Protein backbone atom coordinates (compact mmCIF):
# COMPACT_ATOMS: atom_id res chain seq x y z
CA UNK A 1 0.00 0.00 0.00
CA UNK A 2 1.38 3.41 -0.94
CA UNK A 3 1.90 6.24 1.51
CA UNK A 4 -0.92 8.18 -0.15
CA UNK A 5 -3.41 5.34 0.31
CA UNK A 6 -2.35 4.97 3.93
CA UNK A 7 -2.96 8.68 4.39
CA UNK A 8 -6.47 8.30 2.99
CA UNK A 9 -6.97 5.43 5.42
CA UNK A 10 -5.84 7.68 8.28
CA UNK A 11 -8.31 10.35 7.23
CA UNK A 12 -11.10 7.78 7.09
CA UNK A 13 -10.23 6.35 10.51
CA UNK A 14 -10.05 9.83 12.02
CA UNK A 15 -13.43 10.79 10.58
CA UNK A 16 -14.90 7.60 12.02
CA UNK A 17 -13.67 8.56 15.50
CA UNK A 18 -14.99 12.09 15.00
CA UNK A 19 -18.50 11.02 14.02
CA UNK A 20 -18.85 8.11 16.46
CA UNK A 21 -17.83 10.09 19.55
CA UNK A 22 -19.77 13.03 20.86
CA UNK A 23 -16.53 14.36 22.35
CA UNK A 24 -12.88 13.56 21.68
CA UNK A 25 -11.75 12.74 25.19
CA UNK A 26 -8.28 11.71 26.33
CA UNK A 27 -9.41 8.06 26.26
CA UNK A 28 -10.72 8.40 22.71
CA UNK A 29 -7.50 10.09 21.54
CA UNK A 30 -5.38 7.31 23.00
CA UNK A 31 -7.52 4.61 21.38
CA UNK A 32 -7.21 6.47 18.07
CA UNK A 33 -3.41 6.59 18.42
CA UNK A 34 -3.28 2.85 19.15
CA UNK A 35 -5.52 2.06 16.18
CA UNK A 36 -3.45 4.19 13.81
CA UNK A 37 -0.23 2.42 14.78
CA UNK A 38 -1.80 -1.04 14.60
CA UNK A 39 -3.61 -0.56 11.29
CA UNK A 40 -0.75 1.13 9.46
CA UNK A 41 2.25 -0.90 10.69
CA UNK A 42 3.87 1.81 12.81
CA UNK A 43 5.87 0.83 15.88
CA UNK A 44 6.58 3.32 18.65
CA UNK A 45 9.49 2.55 20.98
CA UNK A 46 9.63 4.51 24.24
CA UNK A 47 12.68 5.06 26.43
CA UNK A 48 12.44 6.78 29.81
CA UNK A 49 9.31 7.83 31.66
CA UNK A 50 7.53 10.76 33.23
CA UNK A 51 7.94 10.54 37.01
CA UNK A 52 6.01 13.63 38.13
CA UNK A 53 2.27 14.24 38.33
CA UNK A 54 2.52 17.74 36.88
CA UNK A 55 5.19 18.77 34.37
CA UNK A 56 6.14 20.47 31.12
CA UNK A 57 7.23 18.52 28.04
CA UNK A 58 9.57 20.25 25.59
CA UNK A 59 9.89 18.11 22.48
CA UNK A 60 11.33 18.48 19.00
CA UNK A 61 8.77 18.58 16.22
CA UNK A 62 9.25 16.38 13.14
CA UNK A 63 5.65 15.98 11.95
CA UNK A 64 2.03 15.83 13.06
CA UNK A 65 2.66 12.19 13.95
CA UNK A 66 4.52 13.43 17.03
CA UNK A 67 1.10 13.59 18.71
CA UNK A 68 0.20 9.88 18.57
CA UNK A 69 3.84 9.03 19.35
CA UNK A 70 3.67 10.97 22.62
CA UNK A 71 0.29 9.48 23.50
CA UNK A 72 1.86 6.03 23.14
CA UNK A 73 4.75 6.95 25.46
CA UNK A 74 2.90 8.76 28.23
CA UNK A 75 0.14 7.29 30.38
CA UNK A 76 -0.57 10.61 32.07
CA UNK A 77 -2.98 13.30 30.89
CA UNK A 78 -1.53 15.47 28.12
CA UNK A 79 -2.53 19.02 27.32
CA UNK A 80 -1.37 20.21 23.91
CA UNK A 81 -0.11 23.69 23.16
CA UNK A 82 -0.80 24.20 19.45
CA UNK A 83 -0.41 27.05 17.01
CA UNK A 84 -3.65 28.93 16.46
CA UNK A 85 -3.77 28.00 12.75
CA UNK A 86 -4.49 24.34 13.62
CA UNK A 87 -7.73 25.29 15.36
CA UNK A 88 -9.10 26.50 12.02
CA UNK A 89 -8.76 23.07 10.36
CA UNK A 90 -12.04 21.08 10.29
CA UNK A 91 -12.11 18.06 12.63
CA UNK A 92 -8.56 18.80 13.85
CA UNK A 93 -9.66 22.07 15.43
CA UNK A 94 -12.72 20.41 16.92
CA UNK A 95 -10.62 17.64 18.46
CA UNK A 96 -8.10 20.12 19.89
CA UNK A 97 -10.94 22.06 21.48
CA UNK A 98 -12.40 18.92 23.03
CA UNK A 99 -8.99 18.05 24.46
CA UNK A 100 -8.66 21.52 26.03
CA UNK A 101 -5.63 22.30 23.91
CA UNK A 102 -4.22 25.80 24.20
CA UNK A 103 -4.14 28.03 21.14
CA UNK A 104 -0.97 30.14 20.96
CA UNK A 105 0.59 32.70 18.69
CA UNK A 106 3.97 31.20 17.74
CA UNK A 107 5.29 34.68 16.90
CA UNK A 108 4.66 36.06 20.39
CA UNK A 109 6.28 34.08 23.24
CA UNK A 110 4.86 36.09 26.11
CA UNK A 111 1.34 36.17 24.70
CA UNK A 112 1.59 32.40 24.39
CA UNK A 113 2.88 32.07 27.95
CA UNK A 114 -0.07 34.08 29.26
CA UNK A 115 -2.47 31.75 27.45
CA UNK A 116 -0.82 28.74 29.10
CA UNK A 117 -0.90 30.39 32.53
CA UNK A 118 -4.66 30.82 32.16
CA UNK A 119 -4.89 27.09 31.51
CA UNK A 120 -2.99 26.32 34.71
CA UNK A 121 -5.72 27.81 36.86
CA UNK A 122 -7.76 24.62 36.34
CA UNK A 123 -4.92 22.23 35.56
CA UNK A 124 -4.56 19.56 38.23
CA UNK A 125 -2.12 17.00 36.84
CA UNK A 126 -0.44 15.69 33.74
CA UNK A 127 1.92 17.12 31.15
CA UNK A 128 1.70 20.30 29.14
CA UNK A 129 3.25 19.52 25.75
CA UNK A 130 5.07 22.31 23.96
CA UNK A 131 7.06 22.14 20.74
CA UNK A 132 9.53 25.03 21.20
CA UNK A 133 10.43 25.02 17.49
CA UNK A 134 6.99 26.53 16.88
CA UNK A 135 6.53 24.61 13.62
CA UNK A 136 7.92 21.53 11.92
CA UNK A 137 10.12 23.50 9.53
CA UNK A 138 11.77 25.86 12.04
CA UNK A 139 14.58 23.44 12.82
CA UNK A 140 16.75 25.80 14.87
CA UNK A 141 14.07 27.95 16.49
CA UNK A 142 13.38 27.84 20.22
CA UNK A 143 10.43 29.75 21.62
CA UNK A 144 10.72 30.43 25.35
CA UNK A 145 7.07 30.16 26.41
CA UNK A 146 7.49 26.67 27.90
CA UNK A 147 10.58 27.67 29.87
CA UNK A 148 8.84 30.78 31.19
CA UNK A 149 5.86 28.67 32.26
CA UNK A 150 7.98 26.07 34.06
CA UNK A 151 9.91 28.71 36.02
CA UNK A 152 6.77 30.69 36.82
CA UNK A 153 4.95 27.68 38.27
CA UNK A 154 7.93 25.64 39.51
CA UNK A 155 7.25 22.72 37.18
CA UNK A 156 9.88 20.18 36.10
CA UNK A 157 10.81 20.17 32.42
CA UNK A 158 11.11 16.89 30.53
CA UNK A 159 13.14 17.22 27.31
CA UNK A 160 11.83 14.68 24.78
CA UNK A 161 13.49 13.71 21.51
CA UNK A 162 11.35 12.11 18.81
CA UNK A 163 13.01 10.29 15.91
CA UNK A 164 11.23 8.87 12.87
CA UNK A 165 7.92 10.70 12.69
CA UNK A 166 9.25 12.87 9.88
CA UNK A 167 9.50 9.74 7.73
CA UNK A 168 6.13 8.41 8.87
CA UNK A 169 4.34 11.62 7.91
CA UNK A 170 6.71 13.78 5.83
CA UNK A 171 6.26 17.55 5.90
CA UNK A 172 4.77 18.85 2.66
CA UNK A 173 3.61 15.44 1.43
CA UNK A 174 0.20 13.79 1.54
CA UNK A 175 1.50 10.47 2.83
CA UNK A 176 1.52 8.15 5.82
CA UNK A 177 4.34 5.60 5.76
CA UNK A 178 4.93 2.52 7.87
CA UNK A 179 8.03 2.34 10.02
CA UNK A 180 9.54 2.78 13.46
CA UNK A 181 9.56 5.77 15.80
CA UNK A 182 11.86 6.27 18.81
CA UNK A 183 10.80 8.51 21.66
CA UNK A 184 13.46 9.33 24.26
CA UNK A 185 12.29 10.92 27.52
CA UNK A 186 15.26 12.50 29.27
CA UNK A 187 15.65 13.09 32.99
CA UNK A 188 13.72 16.17 34.12
CA UNK A 189 15.28 19.56 34.69
CA UNK A 190 14.46 21.49 37.85
CA UNK A 191 13.57 24.89 36.39
CA UNK A 192 14.28 26.64 39.71
CA UNK A 193 17.96 25.65 39.57
CA UNK A 194 18.77 27.08 36.14
CA UNK A 195 18.43 30.35 34.27
CA UNK A 196 16.14 30.50 31.26
CA UNK A 197 19.11 30.61 28.90
CA UNK A 198 20.74 27.60 30.60
CA UNK A 199 17.50 25.62 30.25
CA UNK A 200 17.25 26.59 26.59
CA UNK A 201 20.82 25.46 25.95
CA UNK A 202 20.42 22.16 27.83
CA UNK A 203 17.12 21.29 26.13
CA UNK A 204 18.41 22.15 22.66
CA UNK A 205 21.49 19.97 23.19
CA UNK A 206 19.26 17.02 24.04
CA UNK A 207 16.37 17.25 21.57
CA UNK A 208 17.71 19.02 18.47
CA UNK A 209 19.96 17.40 15.87
C-alpha positions, 0 to 999 in steps of 0.5 A: 500500500502506498503512503498516499493510500495509507494517508487516505486510510488515516483520514477515514479512521479519524473521521470515524472517530470524529462522528462516532464520539460526541466528544474527543476525550483523552481516552478516545484520543489514546484509542485512536493513536493505538488504532493508527499504529496497529492498522498502518504498521507503525511501531513506537518505541519509548525510552524513559518515563515521566515521574512527576504528576505535573510537568512540562514537556519540551519536544522536538517537532518532526511531523504531526505524527509526534502527537500519537507518538507521545500518547503512546509513550505517556500514560498521564494526561496530556494538554497540547499547546498548538499554534492557532492556525491548527484550530481553524482546520475542520475536525482537527480544530474540533478535536483540539478544542475537546482536548482543552488544547491551548491556542498560541501565537507562535510569533509572540512568546509572552502572549503564548505564555499568558495563554498557558498560565490561564490554563494552569488555573484549572490544571490539576495533573499531567503534562503540558506539551510544547514544541519550542520550534513553533513549527515543523520546519523551524529546525533551529528555532526555540520559543521560550514560552514553555521555559517561562511557564515552568519557572513561573509555576515551579514545574519540572521540564522533561526534554523529549526527543522524537526520531522517525515521525518525519519519515512516517508523515513527511512535511509537505507530502500527503502520505503516511508511511509505515516504520519505526519511531523512537521517543526518548524521555530524558531526565527532568530539569528542575527549572528553579535551579537554572536560568532560562538561557541555561534551560534553553541550551540544555534542552536544545542539546538534548532534543535538536539534531 
